[in-house]
């Protein structure tokens, strides 16, 4: 190992096991923050989206789970296991600028887009048949045990989806596994996405790699919710591993992964 080699990141106290599952679906859309005429998608499911997906499974209300997935309170490793393909999909939408009240004389009033107004067509960039393996540890033992029980029984409080609510997801539970340090060597093939790893990638002729910056953590403020931190991931868009130097990942179920 060279003088600049990095040791395995120090894990929070008690982070010795994690649950592991694969989430997949025919379509996915993880809206990029920067605006564009085409509503673009991140290729890798963002950590914040993973948090929202798990919170939906646990039945936690919107904006009620950010502390659960805060730095030091959670670990997430994300592994694309299929080629990340996209296509543009035109979608007709109704404007929400002028909402119409439904049952305005009743005790409850629901505002919906006016169906008599003309539709607008937007191009959505969507992922086709994506699949990601997710490894998760939570410092909150009660929530961790609840998540493990739901995954084991194949249950979920809310229907899981991949970004947009209409893009329903299927979840396959792999089990609970120990988190071990290593493998340690001068170079190592890592299966998951790797944060902040541009300088560590070893280019190989038959392996593609890409870099993507995505939201990592969220917090509540007076105006709603905001992104409190981003992370830049290196990943293989074909669903394979990346070979890196000066890095010691962790091992989960025989796979080399890096947590954030």
Secondary structure, 3 states (H helix, E strand, C coil): CCCCCCCCCCCCCCCCEEEEEEEECCEECCECCCCCCCECECCCCCHHHHHHHHHHHHCCCCCCCCCCCCECCEEEEEEECCCCEEEEEEEEECCCCCEEEECCCCCCCEEEECCCCCCEEEEEEEEECCEEEEEEEECCHHHHHHHHHHHHHCCCCCCCECCCCCCECEEEEEEEEECEECCCCCEEEECCCEECCHHHECCCCCCCCEEEEEEEEEEEECCEEEEEEEEEEEECCCCCCEEEECCCCEEECCEEECCC
